């Protein structure tokens, strides 16, 4: 095969004229992690709220939670990001829409990416939280009521502490999914790790070096996240309970 | 941007479905078929007691599952011409085109996810059935083909279909190769006529209706074929 390998390419100056290609890839990784972190906070808070709502005795809260999940699970993430990036500014009143459109480059992609990924992932987190609460023994909620706890107290002191521990393994894969899904935001201009590898490929034609580097970085990130979550699992484990059950999941 | 112009959808609906949706569904169908076949082989390899079979399969599945689909799409888009040249012994990379490359990409990528489902399916069959098969004098392939796999498939149909719905949504990512799939078609009209709002809202609606209906069917199917143990 006549492909010219050139691993030294990483130390050449990149298209921006200031950094090496290696640094450029790490700038991409920085945007990937920043986007995933911000979206993850939204997803965790909103997903937990929705997951709790779907297990309450209030019929309309359950319906709202279910509708949210159906909506965000049945539209491709790419289309959702297009809705946030292209469509939303047009539908809002001119003043707000114009302000959004006048955002400067990194933020114009970053903000819609965070919102889009956050709301998309919230639907998936809410599925896990609901499954975690439902996996608890059925007597816990009545027992908490018998102790005189109000509905919020039941969740805060009895149900959620164990439910979160149960769903830590599926939340680990959700975290990885979120980091990987961040790459979809390159379509709306986010300079994430995949976009950085792509730009390196376009400018240097060293296709396989660029993609190999990105692949290796993703695998390393994967290892770090998995080990961090395992450590978290161990440090919050309640003595006397066997390892958390798998609540299912799948997909990506 | 004055008012909505839903006329643009009416004008382009033939193109959207005849060109775009046909491609999306073809890609989904081919990748699902290829992915399930290759995924089942991967699952059987992973469960093999031979290290030289299980290690490469495990490595492949873990690799595919740890990198984003978009990166895989880019990888294969550039890699397939070289692999093709290597297979036919051509001196230069052969042209395979974006469409063939996307079918190969999705088959190879989804196989990793289908293989995890099939592995769970195979492992859900009681070990005693395999021994019973061997005791009857069946060999490995007969035991797998006539005893284990039919039941594994049956048990996993709902999950395989759910994964296929995810695949259907994921095919929208071929947008990055400028292929005219459903979203690609909608996006081309949107940019040509300057009607991004209408076209992207319509695309979202169509994806929603298809995915929602299919997942509802899967739910019904799940109740129907569930085996009471």
Interface residues (C-beta under 8 A of the other chain):
Chain A: X1 X2 X3 X70 X71 X73 X74 X75 X76 X77 X78 X79 X80 X82 X83 X86 X87 X90 X91 X176 X180 X181 X182 X183 X184 X186 X187 X194 X197 X198 X201 X207 X208 X211 X214 X215 X218 X219 X222 X250 X251 X252
Chain B: X1 X63 X65 X66 X67 X68 X69 X70 X71 X74 X75 X78 X79 X82 X85 X86 X91 X92 X113 X116 X117 X159 X162 X163 X166 X169 X170 X172 X173 X175 X176 X183 X187 X196 X197 X200 X201 X203 X204 X207 X208 X211 X212 X215
